[in-house]
Amino acid sequence: MELLNGRYKIRKVLGKGGFGTTFLAEDKQLSNGSLCVVKQLQPSFSEPYLLKNAKDLFNREAETVGMLGKTPNIHTFFAYCDGT
């Protein structure tokens, strides 16, 4: 069984965009096997300045989602990793 980031067992792809892919996954570090949404940074380019901008935008998005708190339409935010 392959795990994303050593933790998340991918169940299905929810969406794919220019910077990455969003998955429905099972968190294998939680004993109850909770499902969660994982967004993986996967830019389609390799130029260093573009990669830096993509990582900055990815991190800013994650920080913004984290500040939104609990609302009926947004799942609880736990953590993020930009792959570096």
Protein Blocks (a to p, Z undefined) as FASTA:
>chain_A
ZZehhlaccfbdfbdcfkbccdddddfkbmnlpacdddddddfbfbfklmmmmmmmmmmm
mmmmmmnopafklccdfbdcehZZ
